Amino acid sequence: MFAHERQLKITALLEQRRQAGVISLQRELGVSAATLRRDLAHLQRMGKLVRTHGGVLHTAFHSGEPAFERKARAATKAKARLAKLALGLVPSGATVFVDAGTTTLELGRLLLERDDLTIFTNSLPLLNVRRAGKAALISVGGEMREISRALVGSLALDWLSHLRFDLVFIGASALDATDGASTTELLEAAIKREVIARARRAILLADHTKWTQRAPISFATWRAFTDFVTDQMPAPAICAALKRDGVKLHAVAQSASA
């Protein structure tokens, strides 16, 4: 069976089932693990599926990842407020990493207007922003995920192994009071973990809708973050948990009333 035929069969199976395990796909297609990995990587780049640990999801699956354009249209006012609040956390002369994602992209646009920063990112949309300021903007390189426009993979991780950041701004697909932040794909989770480990200050940006979302891959507990920037005050129990774990809360509603 040719590669194109296998890939058509994989997408057809996902149309029927919405999810599939790697082992079952390998058995049904009669191919090696390496061949299947190449097929799944290609389909992921084309935005045809979402890879998870041990399997794949159809892009319309309820716990999968919506396309970048759809996410960009969601909660736009909240994202703008978050970005404005987060901007005030960035001191002059800082070296900053901006994660891929639509919420962090809004912050990235504001950071690019400054001339006193060095900005690293794996966000292709941020790299393509028409720049008005003089901030230094540096790509970490890597392979692009079509669905999120993020640069990921071994090349990006290799770049990061040589870098240190004053601040990193991280997005998430979903939040959980106990487990922390999660995302939909292993390669992006690896990037998030690496930049958090290389930062003096790790700042999570996420609006209130992320509490109701589900994503399969946890990439950081609350203790991994120094700050959490959000658009609404969380429930009292969550605020208490953040305080216990040493996470400084910055809420737009709180800031507006202060």
N, C-alpha and C positions, 0 to 999 in steps of 0.2 A: 504494500500500500504506500502510495506517495505521500509526502508531507502534507500537501494541500488536502488530500482526501482524508487523512487522519484528523486534521484540524477541523474540517467540516463536520466530521463525525462527532468530535468532542463538543463542538458548539451545539449540534443537534441534540446530543444527550443532555446537555445543560438546559436547553429549551424545555425538555420533557421533565427533568428531575429538579432543576434549580441548584443542585449541588451534587458533587461526586467525590469519592475518595481516590487518591492517587493509585493505590494498589488495585482497586476495582477497574480504573481506567486502563492501567497497564495490562491487566488480564483480558479485558474486552478487546483492546486494540492489538494485543499480541506483540508488543514492542518492549524494548529494553527501558530501564529506568532513565538512562541518559537521553534516549530519543524522546521519551515523554516529557522530560524536563525542558528540552529545547522547544517542543511544540507548545507547551504551556507558557513558557517565557514569551514566545512569539505572539500568542493569543492575548496575553496580558498587555504587551506593548501596544497591541491594536485596540485595546479597550474592550475585548470580547469576554473577559472573565476576570475574577478576582481570586488570587491565590491566597490560601490560608495554610496553617500548619496541617499537613497530611491530606489536603484536598483542594478543591476549587469551588467557587460559587458563581452562579450567573450574576451579571451586573445588576439585575433587578431584584435579586434575593433580598429579603427584608433586613438581614444583618450585613449585607454587602455594602459596597461603597458607591454612592451616586457619582455621576460624572462631574468633572470640575465645573462646567458651566452651570449645572443645576445647583451645586453647592454655592457658587458665587452669587446666585440670585436669592439665596435664603438668608434671612435675618440680617439684611444689609445695614440697617440703622444700628443694630446692636454691635455689629462688627466695627462700624465707624466709631462708635463711642468707646469700645474697648481699645481700639488703636490709639485714640487720642489720650486715653488714660495711661496706657502703657508707654507712650512716648515720653511722658514726664519722668519715667523711671531710668532713662538712659542719660548718663552723665557725659559731659564733653570729653572727647578723646577716647571713648570706649571702643573696644573691638567686639562686635556683635554678630551672632549667628541668627538668621531668620529662617525658620523652618518652612517647608512647602505647605501650602494650604491657603484657603481663601481668607480666613481670619488674620493669619500672620501676614498675608499679602497686603492687607489694608495698613498694617503697621509699617511694613517695608516701604510703602509709598511715602509715608510721612518721614521715615528715617532718611530716605534719599534726598529730601529737601534740605537736609543739614550738611554742613561742610566740615564737621568736626568729628566724623566717625569713619571707622573701617567696617564694612558690612560683608559678611560671608553668607552665602545661601545655597540651597539645593533646589530653589524654586525657579523654574524656567519662566513663569509669568513675571516674577519680580525682575529677573535679568532682562526681560524685554520691555520693562516700563521706560517710557520716555523720561529721561532724567532732567530735572531742573536744578538740582543742587550739585555739590562737589564732593559728596561722600564717595570714598573708594568702595567699589562694588566688585566682589570676587566670587566666582563660581567654584564649587568644590568638585565639579566634574561628575561623570558617572553616566549610567544608562537611564534614559527617560521612561517613566511610567506614564503611558498615554492618559489613563483615567484621572490621575492626580497632577500631572505635569511636574512630578518630582524627579530629581536626579538621584539615583540610588545605585546599590551594588558595590562590588569589591573595589572599584576605582574610587568611588566617593569615600568609602571607609578608609582607604589608603591615604587619601588627601587629609582626612580628618585626624589621622594618627599623628600628624606633624603639627597640629594646631592647638591653640588654647584660646579661650574666649572670656571676656569680662562678663558678658551676659548672653544667654541664649533664650530665644522666644520660641516656644513649642506649642503646636496645635494638637488637638486630639479629636478622634471620631466619636468617642463616648467617654463618660465619666461614671465612676462608681464610688460610693461613699467608703467602701472597704478597700477595694483593689486599686483605686487611683485612675490613671488614664490609660485608654486603650485605642488601638487603631485596627485597620482591616487587613494589613499586609505585612509579611515578615521583613521584607527589604526596607520598608519605611520605618518599621519598628527598630531595626538595627541602627539606622541613622539617628533616630531620636535618642536611643540609649547612649550612643557614642558621644553626641554633642553635649548631652547632660553631664556625662562623666568628665568632660573637658571644660566645664564652665565654672567660674566662681559663683555665678548666680544663675539659676535655672528658673525661668518664668513661664508658667502655663497660661495660655490665652484660650479661653473657651466660654461661649455664651451659655445661658441657662438651658437651652434646648438639648445640650449634650447629655444632661442627666437622664433623659428619656430614651436615648439611643443605645444600641448594643453593637459591640465590635468584638471580634474573637481573640485579638492579641493584645494582652496587657504589656505595656512597655515601661511603665514607671509607677511605683507606689507614691503616695503623697509625700513621703519622707524624701523622695528624690528632688522635690521642688523647694525652692526658697520662697517663691511668691506664686499667687494665683490671682489672675486678673479676669474678672467676669462682669456681666452687665446687671446682675441682680444679686441681692444678698441671699446666700444659701440658707437652708433650714438651720435652726439653732444647733441641732445635733451635729450637723456637718461642720458648722463654724467651730464648735468645740473640738471636733476631731482635727481640724486644720491647725488650731492653736496647739493642741497636744503634740502634733507632729512637727511643729516649728515652721509652719507655712504662713507667710504674711498674706492676708487677704486684702485685695484692692477691688472694691465693687463700685460700679458707676453710680448706683443709687446712693451708696454710702458717701461717695465723694461729692455728689450733688447737694446732699443735705448738710455736709460739713461746713 
